[in-house]
Amino acid sequence: MKLRYYFVISLILIVIIPSSRMLPQPAGGKLVNNLESSGLKKVNTIGDVSVNTWANGKKAAFSFTFDDGLISQYQYVRPIMNSFGFNATYYVITSVVTDNPPIIYRYDTWPHFQELAAEGNEIGAHTVTHNDLSQMPVGDENTPGTIAYELYQSKKKIEEKIPGQKCITAAYPFCTYNDSVRMVAQRYFQAGRSCGSYTNSPNIYGMDWYSLGSSDIRFDQPRTNLSDDQDEFNSYVNILQNQLIPGGKWTVFLAHEVLPFSDIASGAANAYYYPVSTEWLTQLCQWIKQRSDDGSIWVATLGNVTRYIKERENFSYNLISSGPSQIQFNPEDGLDDSIYNYPLTVNVTVPSGWGNVSVSQGSSVSEVATITDGANTYAKINIIPDGGTVTLSPSTSNFEICGRVTYDNSAESPLAGVTLTLSAPGDTLRTVTGIDGRYSFVNVVAGTYTLTAAKSDDWGGANSTDALLAAKYFVNLASLDALQIKAADVNNNNVVNSTDALLIAKRFVNLIQSFVKPDWVFSTPAAITISNSSITQNIKGLATGDVNKSYIP
């Protein structure tokens, strides 16, 4: 009987709410969701602005964080992250970072952190001495052995050494904290990271910002070959696929030492804390890159995700004008503009006749194609809260970027299943090649774009001949073109040498299952500027390790 009762109530609700205009809209867009689940669409007013939960309309968020400021992170993590276009947060213990070599134990130097910061990575505070904050008195900023000293002085040192970047997040040593730690952290930081949780809510308020959850990977023993770590990979990815993405949540990944798998045993023998192999991290990045390219996961530093959420939670706007030829509004968030200046992705409802939209804010000018959801036409754009008036107007630009992706062999074999990403400030488009290797982006507006390619299946072709060719190139007995050099540099350190040759040979005989570099390389990124005509951009690809181009996919 209860089932029948609820069913009748559902029918009554659908009948008595024929239009969203009959009721005031609840906070958080709940009415929109209820109407859409009932098969109805909310009709918006021209000029309505709504913030996407995550940047660029992605479904969930993911942050890489690496603790302690270890030199192996610069040596091994940095090239992996750069190869996928990911930025990470590096939490440093300031008392053990030196200005120059020699280093202290396994810790890194400030020039390396300055380089990481210049590349878009975040340098966060992991205290001065890495002692347990929960066992300390609150104290003051100038008294060693106190919470205030550990947090304030670490932040101060980082901002002195990296003046172009504010230090806005901290990670607690041993992930331990109490109310006193959180209260002091609130004085100096915008967020504090702990452990104990695979996901965080997309909506975070108050003191919850100072107990953000993260998760590290604890590998079972023995770890004698790469397959021993595969169960941990499968378990972690299962959580991301079944909890992170469907829930629209935020996952913070935590790691310390990262080493080639061949060094894992010695690292464990020296009491390194659950070292992660470069092969494992590369495999994870490959999976996340696929989900990033398909619009599922937004990858950003912990600091930038913090900025985005707080800007979203505090967003408001003042509509100046809305009409058939122009929409103008002022976006605001009421936050400190020196910290909160990250672009927010918003949907602006525009007239249905607008195909492409010209968008300007301050000195930034871009064009985007509109999107229709069945009831509304809107422009998905990136704006800066408190960054000045945003103006939208219809544009008549309509161009195409197209071409073929083929293997770099004499047959020019077409490559299917290659994800092409066309990026510009405020706009990202994706498509996948068909069996003929062709791709096309239509309704592209005038502007400058970056075109990238990625592929994760059908790898092959690397063998002992390729290993020999890489070795010959290293000793100047053979020449390689630019794409061959990319394919030969399998450990992704921007140098082709005997180490790469050995890795190619090892993978050929199944001693390793992956390279540090992704399994495919392409003649991208390519910079494309459209002014008054369509563009044809053909792309060549090689399976990583297939230096002699012998593979026929």
C-alpha positions in Angstrom: 0.0 0.0 0.0 2.9 2.4 0.7 4.1 2.1 -2.9 0.7 3.0 -4.2 0.4 5.9 -1.8 3.7 7.5 -2.9 2.9 6.9 -6.6 -0.4 8.8 -6.2 1.4 11.7 -4.5 3.9 11.8 -7.4 1.2 12.1 -9.9 -0.5 14.8 -8.0 2.7 16.9 -7.8 3.2 16.6 -11.5 -0.3 17.8 -12.3 -0.3 20.8 -9.9 3.0 22.2 -11.0 2.6 22.9 -14.7 5.2 25.8 -14.8 8.2 26.8 -12.8 6.8 30.3 -12.6 4.0 29.2 -10.3 6.4 28.9 -7.3 9.4 30.9 -6.1 12.7 29.1 -6.9 14.3 27.4 -3.9 18.0 28.0 -3.2 20.5 25.7 -4.9 18.5 25.1 -8.1 16.3 22.3 -6.5 13.2 23.3 -8.5 15.1 23.0 -11.8 16.3 19.5 -10.9 12.8 18.4 -9.8 11.2 19.7 -13.0 13.8 18.1 -15.2 13.4 14.7 -13.5 9.7 15.0 -14.2 10.4 15.5 -17.9 9.9 19.3 -17.9 12.5 22.0 -18.7 12.8 25.3 -16.8 12.5 28.2 -19.2 15.1 30.8 -18.2 15.0 34.5 -18.8 17.4 36.1 -21.2 20.4 37.2 -19.2 20.1 34.6 -16.4 23.5 33.5 -15.2 24.2 30.2 -13.4 27.5 28.8 -12.2 28.8 25.4 -13.3 29.6 23.1 -10.3 33.1 22.5 -11.7 35.3 24.4 -14.2 34.4 24.0 -17.9 31.3 22.0 -17.0 33.3 19.0 -15.9 31.4 16.5 -13.7 33.9 16.1 -10.9 37.2 17.5 -9.6 40.6 15.8 -8.9 43.7 17.2 -7.3 47.2 15.6 -7.2 49.1 16.4 -4.0 52.6 15.3 -3.0 53.9 15.7 0.5 57.3 16.6 2.1 59.0 18.3 -0.8 61.1 15.3 -1.9 63.6 15.6 -4.8 62.2 12.5 -6.4 59.0 14.5 -7.0 60.9 16.9 -9.2 62.8 14.1 -10.9 59.9 11.7 -11.6 56.5 13.3 -10.8 57.1 16.6 -12.7 57.8 15.0 -16.1 54.8 12.7 -15.8 52.5 15.6 -14.8 53.8 17.7 -17.6 53.3 15.0 -20.2 49.6 15.0 -19.4 49.2 18.7 -19.0 48.4 18.3 -15.3 49.3 20.6 -12.4 49.8 19.4 -8.9 50.2 20.7 -5.3 53.6 20.1 -3.6 53.6 20.5 0.2 57.0 21.4 1.5 58.7 21.2 4.9 60.4 24.6 4.8 63.2 23.9 7.3 64.8 21.2 5.1 64.6 22.9 1.7 68.0 24.4 0.7 68.8 27.2 -1.7 71.2 25.0 -3.6 72.8 21.6 -3.5 73.9 19.7 -1.5 70.4 18.7 -0.4 69.4 17.5 3.1 68.5 13.8 3.0 66.0 13.3 0.2 64.5 16.9 0.2 64.6 19.3 -2.7 65.8 22.8 -3.3 64.0 26.2 -3.7 65.1 26.7 -7.4 63.2 23.5 -8.2 60.1 24.6 -6.4 60.3 28.0 -8.1 60.4 26.2 -11.4 57.4 24.1 -10.5 55.5 27.2 -9.5 56.4 28.9 -12.8 54.8 26.0 -14.6 51.5 26.5 -12.8 51.9 24.1 -9.9 51.0 25.1 -6.3 53.6 25.1 -3.5 51.8 24.6 -0.2 52.8 24.6 3.4 53.6 21.3 5.3 54.9 23.2 8.3 58.4 24.2 9.4 59.5 21.0 11.0 56.9 18.3 10.2 56.0 17.7 13.9 52.5 16.7 15.1 50.5 19.9 15.3 47.9 18.3 17.5 50.4 17.9 20.3 51.5 21.5 20.3 50.1 24.6 22.2 48.6 27.4 20.1 51.4 29.8 20.9 52.4 32.6 18.7 54.1 33.3 15.3 57.5 33.8 16.8 57.7 30.9 19.3 59.1 27.6 18.0 57.2 24.5 18.9 53.8 26.1 18.6 51.0 25.7 16.1 51.1 29.3 15.1 54.8 29.3 14.5 54.7 26.1 12.4 51.9 27.4 10.2 52.8 31.0 9.9 56.5 30.7 9.4 56.1 28.0 6.7 53.7 30.2 4.8 56.0 33.2 5.2 59.1 31.3 3.9 57.3 30.0 0.9 56.0 33.4 -0.1 59.5 34.9 0.4 61.0 32.2 -1.9 58.1 32.2 -4.4 56.9 35.8 -4.4 54.7 35.4 -7.5 52.4 32.9 -5.8 50.3 33.2 -2.6 50.5 30.2 -0.3 46.9 29.6 0.5 46.7 25.9 1.5 48.4 23.7 4.1 48.7 20.0 4.7 48.9 18.7 8.3 51.9 16.4 9.1 50.7 12.9 9.8 47.2 14.2 8.8 46.6 14.9 12.5 44.7 18.0 13.7 42.3 19.2 16.4 40.1 22.2 16.8 43.1 24.4 17.9 45.0 23.4 14.7 42.0 24.2 12.5 41.4 27.6 14.2 45.0 28.6 13.7 45.1 27.4 10.2 42.1 29.6 9.4 44.2 32.7 10.3 46.7 32.0 7.5 45.2 29.7 4.9 42.1 29.2 2.8 42.1 25.4 3.3 43.8 22.7 5.3 44.3 19.1 4.0 44.2 16.0 6.1 43.5 12.4 5.2 40.9 9.7 5.7 38.5 10.2 2.8 38.5 9.4 -0.9 36.0 12.2 -1.8 35.0 15.6 -0.6 31.6 17.2 -1.2 31.3 19.8 -4.0 29.9 22.2 -1.4 32.1 23.0 1.6 31.5 25.6 4.2 33.0 27.1 7.4 35.5 25.1 9.3 35.1 22.0 7.1 37.6 23.8 4.8 40.3 23.0 7.4 39.7 19.2 7.5 39.7 18.4 3.8 39.9 14.6 3.1 42.5 12.9 1.0 43.7 9.4 0.4 47.0 7.7 -0.2 47.5 4.3 -1.8 48.9 1.6 0.6 50.3 -1.2 -1.5 50.2 -4.8 -0.3 53.4 -6.8 -0.1 55.2 -8.4 -1.8 55.8 -6.0 -4.6 58.1 -8.0 -6.9 56.6 -7.0 -10.2 54.3 -4.4 -11.6 51.3 -6.7 -11.6 51.5 -6.8 -7.8 50.2 -3.2 -7.7 47.4 -3.7 -10.2 44.8 -4.5 -7.6 45.4 -1.2 -5.9 45.1 0.6 -9.2 41.8 -1.2 -10.0 40.4 -0.5 -6.6 41.2 3.2 -6.7 39.9 3.7 -10.3 36.7 1.9 -9.3 36.2 4.5 -6.5 36.8 7.3 -9.0 34.4 5.8 -11.6 31.6 4.9 -9.2 31.8 7.5 -6.5 33.7 10.5 -7.7 32.2 11.1 -11.1 28.5 10.1 -10.4 28.5 12.1 -7.2 30.0 15.2 -8.7 32.6 15.2 -5.9 36.2 16.2 -5.4 39.0 13.7 -4.9 42.4 14.7 -3.4 45.2 12.2 -4.2 48.1 12.0 -1.7 51.5 10.5 -2.3 55.0 11.0 -0.9 58.0 9.2 -2.6 57.6 8.4 -6.3 60.2 6.1 -7.9 60.7 3.8 -10.9 59.4 0.4 -10.0 62.9 -1.0 -10.2 63.8 1.2 -7.1 60.7 0.4 -5.1 62.3 -2.5 -3.1 65.2 -0.4 -2.0 62.9 2.5 -1.1 60.8 0.2 1.1 63.9 -1.2 2.7 64.9 2.4 3.6 61.5 2.9 5.2 60.1 5.2 2.5 56.4 5.7 3.2 54.3 3.6 0.7 56.3 4.7 -2.4 54.4 4.9 -5.6 56.0 3.7 -8.8 56.3 6.0 -11.8 54.6 3.2 -13.8 51.6 3.2 -11.5 51.3 7.0 -11.5 51.5 7.1 -15.3 48.8 4.5 -15.6 46.6 6.6 -13.2 47.3 9.7 -15.2 46.4 7.9 -18.5 43.0 6.9 -17.0 42.4 10.4 -15.6 43.4 12.1 -18.9 40.8 10.0 -20.7 38.1 11.1 -18.2 39.4 14.7 -18.5 39.1 14.6 -22.3 35.6 13.2 -22.2 34.4 16.0 -19.8 34.2 13.8 -16.6 37.0 15.0 -14.5 38.5 18.5 -14.0 42.2 18.3 -12.8 43.5 21.3 -10.9 45.7 22.1 -7.9 44.1 22.0 -4.4 44.4 25.7 -4.2 42.6 26.4 -7.5 39.8 24.0 -6.6 39.5 25.9 -3.3 39.3 29.2 -5.2 36.7 27.8 -7.6 34.4 26.4 -4.9 34.5 29.6 -2.7 33.9 31.8 -5.7 31.0 29.7 -6.7 29.5 29.7 -3.2 29.8 33.5 -3.0 28.8 34.3 -6.6 26.3 37.0 -7.4 25.7 39.2 -10.4 24.1 42.5 -11.3 22.3 42.4 -14.7 22.8 45.6 -16.5 21.0 44.9 -19.7 19.5 42.1 -21.7 18.1 42.2 -25.2 18.2 40.8 -28.7 21.6 42.5 -29.5 23.5 42.6 -26.2 23.7 41.2 -22.6 25.7 42.9 -19.9 26.3 41.9 -16.3 28.7 42.5 -13.4 29.9 39.3 -11.6 30.9 39.6 -8.0 31.9 37.3 -5.1 32.9 39.7 -2.3 36.2 37.9 -1.7 39.8 39.0 -1.6 40.6 39.7 -5.3 44.3 39.1 -4.6 43.5 35.5 -3.8 40.2 34.8 -5.5 40.9 35.5 -9.2 40.3 32.0 -10.8 37.9 31.9 -13.8 34.4 30.7 -13.0 32.5 28.8 -15.7 28.9 30.1 -16.1 26.0 29.5 -18.4 24.4 32.7 -19.6 20.9 32.4 -21.2 20.9 34.1 -24.6 18.3 34.6 -27.4 17.6 31.4 -29.3 18.8 33.1 -32.6 22.3 33.6 -31.3 24.6 30.9 -32.9 28.0 32.2 -31.9 28.6 34.7 -29.1 31.3 37.3 -28.7 32.3 37.7 -25.1 34.4 40.4 -23.5 35.5 41.2 -19.9 38.2 43.8 -19.4 40.9 43.3 -22.1 39.8 39.6 -22.6 37.8 39.0 -25.8 36.7 35.6 -27.0 34.0 33.8 -29.0 32.0 30.7 -28.2 29.3 28.6 -29.8 26.0 28.5 -28.1 24.4 25.3 -26.6 20.7 24.4 -26.6 19.2 22.1 -24.0 15.7 21.8 -25.5 14.3 24.8 -23.6 17.1 27.4 -23.5 20.0 28.6 -25.5 23.0 29.6 -23.5 26.7 30.4 -23.8 29.1 28.6 -21.5 31.8 31.1 -20.7 34.6 31.7 -18.2 34.6 34.9 -16.3 36.5 36.5 -13.3 34.3 37.6 -10.4 35.0 41.3 -9.6 36.8 41.4 -13.0 34.6 44.0 -14.6 31.5 44.1 -16.8 30.9 41.0 -19.0 29.4 41.8 -22.4 27.9 39.2 -24.7 26.6 39.9 -28.3 25.8 37.7 -31.3 28.6 36.9 -33.7 28.4 35.8 -37.4 31.7 33.9 -37.4 31.3 30.3 -38.5 34.5 28.3 -39.4 35.7 24.7 -39.4 38.9 23.0 -38.2 39.3 19.6 -39.8 41.9 17.1 -40.9 43.1 13.5 -40.7 45.1 11.7 -38.0 47.4 9.1 -39.5 50.2 6.9 -38.4 53.6 8.2 -39.4 54.5 5.3 -41.7 54.7 5.1 -45.5 51.1 3.8 -45.7 49.8 6.8 -43.7 47.5 4.3 -41.8 44.4 6.1 -40.4 44.2 6.3 -36.6 40.7 5.7 -35.2 39.7 6.6 -31.6 42.1 9.5 -31.2 40.6 12.2 -29.0 41.2 15.7 -30.4 40.9 18.6 -27.9 40.6 22.2 -29.2 41.3 24.7 -26.4 41.0 28.4 -26.0 40.4 30.7 -23.0 36.8 30.1 -22.0 36.2 27.3 -24.5 37.1 23.7 -24.9 35.8 21.4 -27.7 36.5 17.7 -28.2 35.9 15.1 -30.9 37.1 11.6 -31.7 38.4 10.4 -35.0 36.5 7.8 -37.0 37.8 4.7 -38.7 39.2 6.9 -41.5 41.1 9.0 -39.1 39.2 12.1 -39.9 38.0 14.7 -37.4 36.1 18.0 -37.6 35.3 20.9 -35.4 32.4 23.0 -36.8 30.9 26.3 -35.9 34.4 27.4 -34.6 34.6 31.2 -34.0 37.6 33.4 -34.9 40.4 33.2 -32.4 43.6 31.4 -31.4 43.4 27.7 -30.3 45.6 24.9 -29.2 44.9 21.5 -30.7 46.1 18.4 -28.9 45.7 14.7 -29.5 45.6 11.6 -27.2 45.0 7.9 -27.6 45.0 5.1 -25.1 44.4 1.9 -27.0 45.9 -0.3 -29.8 49.5 0.4 -28.7 52.2 -1.7 -30.3 55.2 -1.9 -32.6 58.0 -1.4 -30.1 60.7 -4.1 -30.3 64.4 -4.8 -30.1 65.1 -3.0 -33.4 63.6 0.2 -31.9 65.7 -0.2 -28.8 68.8 -0.5 -31.0 67.8 2.6 -33.1 67.4 4.7 -29.9 70.8 3.5 -28.7 72.4 4.4 -32.0 70.8 7.9 -31.9 72.3 8.4 -28.4 75.8 7.8 -29.8 75.2 9.8 -33.0 75.1 6.7 -35.2 71.6 7.4 -36.4 69.3 10.4 -37.0 65.7 10.8 -36.0 63.0 13.3 -36.9 61.1 15.3 -34.2 58.3 12.7 -33.8 60.7 9.8 -33.7 62.6 11.6 -30.9 59.3 12.0 -29.0 58.6 8.3 -29.5 62.1 7.3 -28.4 62.1 9.4 -25.2 59.9 6.8 -23.3 60.9 7.9 -19.8 59.8 11.4 -20.8 62.9 13.3 -19.5 63.4 15.2 -22.8 66.6 13.2 -23.6 67.0 10.0 -25.7 69.7 7.8 -24.3 70.6 4.2 -23.3 68.0 4.2 -20.5 65.2 4.7 -23.1 66.7 1.9 -25.2 66.7 -0.4 -22.2 63.1 0.4 -21.3 61.9 -0.3 -24.9 63.7 -3.6 -24.8 62.1 -4.5 -21.4 58.6 -3.7 -22.6 59.2 -5.8 -25.7 59.9 -8.9 -23.6 57.1 -8.0 -21.1 59.4 -7.1 -18.2 57.5 -3.8 -17.9 53.9 -3.0 -19.0 54.1 0.7 -19.6 56.4 3.7 -20.1 56.4 6.9 -18.1 55.3 8.7 -21.3 51.8 8.0 -22.6 51.5 5.1 -25.1 51.0 7.5 -28.1 52.8 10.6 -29.3 51.5 13.1 -31.9 52.7 16.1 -33.8 50.8 18.3 -31.4 50.2 20.6 -29.6 49.5 22.7 -32.6 48.7 26.4 -32.4 45.9 27.4 -34.8 44.7 30.9 -35.5 41.4 31.4 -37.4 40.7 34.9 -38.7 38.6 34.7 -41.9 38.7 31.1 -43.2 38.5 27.5 -42.2 41.6 25.5 -41.4 42.8 22.0 -42.4 45.3 20.6 -39.8 46.6 17.0 -40.4 48.3 15.2 -37.6 50.8 12.4 -37.4 51.0 9.9 -34.6 53.4 7.1 -33.4 53.1 4.4 -30.8 55.6 5.3 -28.1 58.7 3.2 -28.5 58.1 2.5 -32.2 61.1 4.5 -33.2 61.5 3.0 -36.7 57.8 3.6 -37.6 57.2 -0.1 -38.4 53.9 -0.5 -36.7 50.7 -0.8 -38.8 47.7 -0.1 -36.5 
